[in-house]
Amino acid sequence: MCAALGRALTSRPIYIRDIVEQLDAIGVGSLTVVLLTGGFTGAVLALQSGMTLDQFGARSVVGRLVSASMIKELGPVLTALMVTGRVGSGIAAELGSMAVTDQLNALRALGTDPLRKLALPRVIAGVIMVPILTIISDFVGIVGAWVTTVTQLHVASSVYWNSVVMGLYIQDIWMGLIKPVFLGFALVSIACFVGMRTTGGTQGVGRSTTQAVVAGSVAVLVIDFIITKLLISLLY
């Protein structure tokens, strides 16, 4: 399927309108859950980190720990998992319904490639929007941690933000930007693949939805490990 998507991407026609629709569906549609996840993850991380750092008298560096954790690991992975749960299941259900009602065959009969028309716009949107959602999640998480640090841990606001800035390196930012590209491609590709191969009527659609979420979530964790290991060897 990856090879077919590559061929479709480098040849015409490209369905721009469908890509824009999917950018809205994946990006704007997932914004609420990403904001909530990022904000509360940052807040809890600050609270837990503060308790641990207190044992070493290092509460003032909680910002450094939170920013590095959110940008390098928690932001990309949690965002990808949230998008898998919301978007991956939706894509599998939509394409699965089209498969069991022969709408995909109807498209082929009309001379339209379902992969180019349905899968490619979703994959492009996933590759673009998952990194953007990750950046938003990182920012909201750091802000959530700031609120917790100031109100619960009683660390000065200037100390927290100085710690955030001092704790980040350019390699960390690159890692936080590169990971979501691969995770977005993987989770949307898996959902499209499972959805378009659906058989067995409405029960098959239900099975495909579950398979897309399970396979996408596992793939996110496995690819995260592989990409992290590769980037550590290349960047650090």
Secondary structure, 3 states (H helix, E strand, C coil): CHHHHHHHHCCCCCCHHHHHHHHHHHHHCCHHHHHHHHHHHHHHHHHHHHHHHHCCCCHHHHHHHHHHHHHHHHHHHHHHHHHHHHHHHHHHHHHHHHHHCCHHHHHHHCCCCHHHHHHHHHHHHHHHHHHHHHHHHHHHHHHHHHHHHHHCCCCCHHHHHHHHHHHCCHHHHHHHHHHHHHHHHHHHHHHHHHHHCCCCHHHHHHHHHHHHHHHHHHHHHHHHHHHHHHHHHHHC
